[in-house]
Amino acid sequence: MESEHPTPQYSDIIPEEFDDPNHHAALAFNYFSEAYEAFFTGSDIFEDQQHKIEERYGVFHGPCAPNV
């Protein structure tokens, strides 16, 4: 996208460190939409989606993260 605005459709441009609520919303939308797709294929464990977030930002403690 030319505007480089962090929309839910293009979250790859979000920097590693940010505090913009739009960045948080774009990443959350991306995570939950992928988890939703996995759920409809019969999965109720979202390790792939969690791994993508952890790979990019470190340990993820979101609503679907396992208790460690």
C-alpha positions as CSV (number, residue, x, y, z in Angstrom):
1,M,0.0,0.0,0.0
2,E,1.3,3.4,-0.9
3,S,0.0,5.2,2.2
4,E,1.9,2.8,4.6
5,H,-1.0,3.0,7.0
6,P,-1.3,0.0,9.3
7,T,-4.6,-1.3,8.2
8,P,-5.8,-4.8,9.2
9,Q,-5.2,-5.9,5.6
10,Y,-1.5,-5.0,5.7
11,S,0.2,-5.5,9.1
12,D,3.6,-6.3,7.7
13,I,4.7,-2.7,7.8
14,I,4.3,-2.4,11.6
15,P,7.7,-1.7,13.3
16,E,9.1,-3.9,16.0
17,E,8.5,-1.3,18.7
18,F,5.4,0.8,18.6
19,D,2.8,2.4,20.8
20,D,0.2,3.4,18.3
21,P,-3.3,1.8,19.0
22,N,-3.8,1.3,15.3
23,H,-0.7,-0.9,15.2
24,H,-2.0,-3.0,18.1
25,A,-5.4,-3.3,16.4
26,A,-3.9,-4.3,13.1
27,L,-1.8,-7.1,14.7
28,A,-4.7,-8.3,16.8
29,F,-7.0,-8.4,13.8
30,N,-4.4,-10.4,11.8
31,Y,-3.9,-12.8,14.7
32,F,-7.6,-13.4,15.4
33,S,-8.6,-13.7,11.7
34,E,-5.9,-16.4,11.2
35,A,-6.9,-18.2,14.4
36,Y,-10.6,-18.0,13.3
37,E,-9.7,-19.7,10.0
38,A,-7.8,-22.4,11.9
39,F,-10.8,-22.9,14.2
40,F,-13.1,-23.5,11.2
41,T,-10.7,-26.2,9.9
42,G,-11.2,-28.1,13.2
43,S,-8.3,-26.8,15.3
44,D,-8.7,-25.3,18.8
45,I,-4.9,-24.8,19.4
46,F,-3.5,-21.8,17.7
47,E,0.2,-22.5,17.9
48,D,1.0,-21.3,14.3
49,Q,-0.6,-17.9,14.9
50,Q,1.1,-17.6,18.3
51,H,4.5,-18.6,16.8
52,K,4.2,-15.8,14.2
53,I,3.7,-13.2,16.9
54,E,6.5,-14.7,19.1
55,E,8.9,-14.9,16.1
56,R,8.3,-11.2,15.4
57,Y,7.9,-9.7,18.9
58,G,9.0,-12.2,21.5
59,V,6.9,-14.0,24.0
60,F,3.1,-13.6,23.5
61,H,0.8,-13.5,26.5
62,G,-2.5,-13.0,24.6
63,P,-5.9,-14.5,25.4
64,C,-5.1,-17.7,23.5
65,A,-1.6,-18.2,24.9
66,P,-1.0,-21.2,27.1
67,N,-0.3,-20.6,30.7
68,V,3.5,-21.0,31.2
